[in-house]
Structure formats: structure tokens, C-alpha cells
């Protein structure tokens, strides 16, 4: 099973979402940023590295928010989603097509990957953002 991480970064009552790159699997769909766990890396270390590489932001992963099991092609995947805090950076789209800070009501305006849809639903039900 492949372990993938994602960050629910909340700042100023909005959540960070990123758009997948041109030419990538599910290009232009939206997701909560993160990536695949590398050997010897903890999920929190993975998130810190991935957010820095993709968006040039520094975050602190706090608590496990949700786990989503899904299948990608023929592989079983586990998406570990962490509630995270922004430490530093305004962000830049380095390894993504675009990124946005959105409110709870704006989440429905974006087409998310299937693995990220349960996270969207949980965010809409919770009181973490307005």
C-alpha cells in the first residue's frame, strides 16, 4: 500500500487548495496539497517537505484530521490528512498549476480529485472555516 499525505492548512478562516499540474494524472483538478511518503520519512516530515517543494510555504502539521483509503490504477492508497498551520510564506505555484485560499462556501466551486472529496465533505460539516 502506498501512503500519501495531504495538508488541510487553515489561515485567516480559509483553507489552502492546489490545482494539479498540466500533464499530471487528473490534471487541473483541485486537491489538498501533499504527496507520497518517501522511505524513512514520517507523514509529518513528508508534508513539510511537499508543501515547501510545491508551494514554497512552511507549515506545521498538527493533528491527523482524516484517513481516506482509495485505489489509484491498480494500487491501494492511504491518504493521511493532517490539520496544519501556516508558519511562513505567501506561496507560489512551483509544482502545481495554481493555488487558492478558499472559504467553506467556495469549496463547491472547485472540482476535486475523488480522494479529496471526503475531505471537502468533512470540512463543510466541521466548524474549522467559515
C-alpha positions in Angstrom: 0.0 0.0 0.0 1.2 3.5 -0.9 1.0 6.2 1.8 0.1 9.7 0.6 -0.2 12.8 2.8 -2.2 15.9 2.5 -2.4 19.1 4.5 -5.5 21.0 5.5 -3.8 24.3 6.1 -6.1 26.9 7.6 -5.2 30.6 7.7 -7.4 33.6 8.2 -10.5 31.4 8.2 -9.7 29.9 4.8 -8.3 26.6 3.7 -5.5 26.1 1.1 -6.2 24.1 -2.0 -3.9 23.4 -5.0 -4.6 22.6 -8.6 -2.8 19.7 -10.2 -0.2 20.4 -12.9 -0.6 20.2 -16.6 0.3 16.7 -17.8 -0.2 15.1 -14.4 -2.8 12.4 -13.5 -6.1 14.2 -13.1 -4.6 17.5 -14.4 -6.3 20.7 -13.4 -8.4 19.0 -10.6 -8.1 20.5 -7.1 -6.7 18.9 -4.0 -5.3 19.5 -0.6 -1.5 19.7 -1.2 0.8 17.0 -0.1 2.4 13.9 -1.7 3.9 10.5 -1.4 5.8 9.4 1.6 9.4 8.7 0.9 11.5 5.9 2.6 12.5 6.8 6.1 10.1 9.8 6.3 7.2 10.3 8.7 3.9 11.6 7.4 4.5 15.0 9.0 8.0 15.2 7.6 6.6 14.4 4.2 4.0 17.2 4.4 6.6 19.8 5.5 8.8 18.8 2.5 6.0 18.6 0.0 4.4 21.9 0.9 7.9 23.6 0.7 8.6 22.0 -2.7 5.2 22.6 -4.3 4.2 26.0 -2.8 7.3 27.4 -1.0 5.4 27.6 2.3 6.4 26.4 5.7 3.8 24.6 7.7 3.5 22.7 11.0 1.3 19.6 10.7 -0.7 19.3 13.9 -3.3 16.6 14.2 -4.4 13.8 12.0 -7.7 15.0 10.5 -8.9 12.2 8.3 -7.7 9.0 6.6 -9.0 8.2 3.1 -8.4 4.7 1.6 -8.7 4.7 -2.2 -7.4 2.9 -5.3 -5.3 4.6 -8.0 -4.9 2.4 -11.1 -4.1 -1.0 -9.6 -2.6 0.3 -6.3 -4.2 0.6 -2.9 -3.5 4.0 -1.4 -3.9 5.5 2.0 -4.3 9.3 2.2 -3.3 10.7 5.6 -4.7 14.2 6.0 -3.3 16.5 8.7 -4.7 19.7 10.1 -1.8 22.1 9.6 -0.8 25.6 10.5 0.9 28.1 8.1 4.2 29.3 9.6 5.7 31.3 6.8 5.3 32.2 3.1 2.8 33.7 0.7 3.1 30.7 -1.6 4.0 30.3 -5.2 2.8 27.7 -7.7 6.1 25.7 -8.1 4.9 22.1 -8.5 1.2 22.9 -9.0 -0.8 24.8 -11.6 -2.4 27.2 -9.2 -3.4 27.5 -5.5 -6.1 29.4 -3.6 -7.3 30.1 -0.1 -11.0 29.4 -0.1 -13.9 29.6 2.4 -16.2 26.7 3.2 -18.9 28.1 0.8 -16.3 28.3 -2.0 -15.3 24.6 -1.8 -18.2 23.5 -4.1 -16.9 25.8 -6.8 -13.9 23.6 -7.5 -13.6 20.1 -9.0 -11.6 18.0 -6.5 -9.9 14.6 -7.1 -12.0 11.7 -5.9 -9.6 11.0 -2.9 -10.0 14.7 -1.8 -13.8 14.8 -1.9 -14.3 13.1 1.5 -12.0 15.8 3.0 -14.2 18.5 1.4 -17.3 17.0 2.9 -15.7 16.8 6.4 -14.6 20.5 6.1 -18.1 21.5 5.1 -19.5 19.7 8.1 -16.9 21.0 10.6 -16.6 24.5 12.1 -12.9 25.0 11.2 -13.6 27.6 8.5 -16.5 29.8 7.6 
